[in-house]
Amino acid sequence: MSQMPSGCSDWFTITQEQINLFAEATHDHQYLHVDQEKAARGPFGKTIAHGFLYLSMVPSMMLNDLMAVIGEKTILNYGVNRLRFVQPVPVDSRIRLNWQVTAQEQQSGGIRYSVDLKMEIEDSDKPVMAAEWLLYVL
């Protein structure tokens, strides 16, 4: 691969239904996420998405584009470095992911990729999340 792949996802709207389903799946029912009345009186004026909710959306926001470049392969999560949730994502916000493969290293049985991630929220210059995602591709 001569040039490292990169991309930008479509915009995705974070809904209260998604937040509630994530709360159920993870047993994280903090009022900031699920209690719309109480959250309206809180620091953000409405409910916000769990950071791990939009982190968990990263594969769906980029893997199809990455596989278009590297081919249909088995991709495993290897880890996340320097993960930061920079600002909250209020309900009904639109987010998208910018990503860039920064390194690839041949390892026994596969290749480890390092991918810089920056998730943005519509109408803000400040990202909502930044991280280095490590993938192991077989």
GIGI-V348384 format. One record per residue. N is the residue number from 1. RES is the residue in three letters. SS is DSSP state (~ for helix, > for strand, _ for the rest). BURIAL is I if it has 24 or more other ideal C-beta (glycine too) atoms within 12 Angstrom, else O. D_CENTER is the distance of its C-alpha to the mean C-alpha in Angstrom with 2 decimals. Layout:
N&RES&SS&BURIAL&D_CENTER  N&RES&SS&BURIAL&D_CENTER
This chain:
1&MET&_&O&24.63  2&SER&_&O&26.15  3&GLN&_&O&23.26  4&MET&_&O&19.76  5&PRO&_&I&17.40  6&SER&>&O&14.90  7&GLY&>&I&13.44  8&CYS&>&O&11.92  9&SER&_&I&10.56  10&ASP&_&O&12.52  11&TRP&_&O&12.07  12&PHE&>&I&10.93  13&THR&>&O&12.85  14&ILE&_&I&11.87  15&THR&_&O&15.18  16&GLN&~&I&17.21  17&GLU&~&O&17.71  18&GLN&~&I&14.06  19&ILE&~&I&14.14  20&ASN&~&O&17.53  21&LEU&~&O&16.71  22&PHE&~&I&13.91  23&ALA&~&I&16.59  24&GLU&~&O&19.09  25&ALA&~&O&17.20  26&THR&~&O&16.50  27&HIS&_&O&19.69  28&ASP&_&O&18.05  29&HIS&_&O&20.21  30&GLN&_&O&20.32  31&TYR&~&O&21.98  32&LEU&~&I&19.34  33&HIS&~&I&17.21  34&VAL&~&I&19.99  35&ASP&_&O&23.29  36&GLN&~&O&23.40  37&GLU&~&O&26.90  38&LYS&~&O&26.41  39&ALA&~&I&23.07  40&ALA&~&O&24.98  41&ARG&_&O&27.33  42&GLY&_&O&24.71  43&PRO&_&O&23.21  44&PHE&_&O&20.67  45&GLY&_&O&23.07  46&LYS&_&I&20.94  47&THR&_&I&18.39  48&ILE&>&I&14.86  49&ALA&_&I&11.67  50&HIS&_&I&11.02  51&GLY&~&I&8.48  52&PHE&~&O&7.90  53&LEU&~&I&7.64  54&TYR&~&I&4.54  55&LEU&~&I&3.28  56&SER&~&I&5.53  57&MET&_&I&4.73  58&VAL&~&I&3.56  59&PRO&~&I&7.34  60&SER&~&O&8.63  61&MET&~&I&7.47  62&MET&~&I&9.23  63&LEU&~&I&11.50  64&ASN&~&O&14.31  65&ASP&~&I&14.71  66&LEU&~&I&14.78  67&MET&~&O&17.26  68&ALA&~&O&19.33  69&VAL&~&I&20.02  70&ILE&~&I&20.48  71&GLY&_&O&21.85  72&GLU&_&O&21.25  73&LYS&_&O&20.64  74&THR&_&O&19.48  75&ILE&>&I&16.14  76&LEU&>&O&15.55  77&ASN&>&O&13.00  78&TYR&>&O&15.09  79&GLY&>&O&13.19  80&VAL&>&I&11.07  81&ASN&>&O&13.19  82&ARG&>&O&13.31  83&LEU&>&I&10.21  84&ARG&>&O&10.89  85&PHE&>&I&10.06  86&VAL&_&O&12.36  87&GLN&_&I&13.18  88&PRO&_&I&12.94  89&VAL&_&I&11.64  90&PRO&>&I&14.94  91&VAL&_&I&15.56  92&ASP&_&O&16.14  93&SER&_&I&14.03  94&ARG&>&I&12.52  95&ILE&>&I&9.17  96&ARG&>&I&8.39  97&LEU&>&I&6.83  98&ASN&>&I&9.62  99&TRP&>&I&10.05  100&GLN&>&I&13.34  101&VAL&>&I&14.96  102&THR&>&O&17.16  103&ALA&>&O&19.21  104&GLN&>&I&20.44  105&GLU&>&O&22.93  106&GLN&>&O&25.27  107&GLN&>&O&25.62  108&SER&_&O&27.95  109&GLY&_&O&26.85  110&GLY&>&O&23.84  111&ILE&>&I&21.72  112&ARG&>&I&19.05  113&TYR&>&I&16.54  114&SER&>&I&14.81  115&VAL&>&I&11.91  116&ASP&>&I&11.13  117&LEU&>&I&7.76  118&LYS&>&I&8.17  119&MET&>&I&6.45  120&GLU&>&I&9.65  121&ILE&>&I&11.52  122&GLU&_&O&14.63  123&ASP&_&O&17.82  124&SER&_&O&16.61  125&ASP&_&O&17.06  126&LYS&_&O&15.07  127&PRO&_&I&11.32  128&VAL&_&I&9.39  129&MET&>&I&7.34  130&ALA&>&I&8.64  131&ALA&>&I&8.95  132&GLU&>&I&10.91  133&TRP&>&I&9.82  134&LEU&>&I&13.08  135&LEU&>&I&14.00  136&TYR&>&I&17.49  137&VAL&>&I&18.93  138&LEU&_&O&22.24
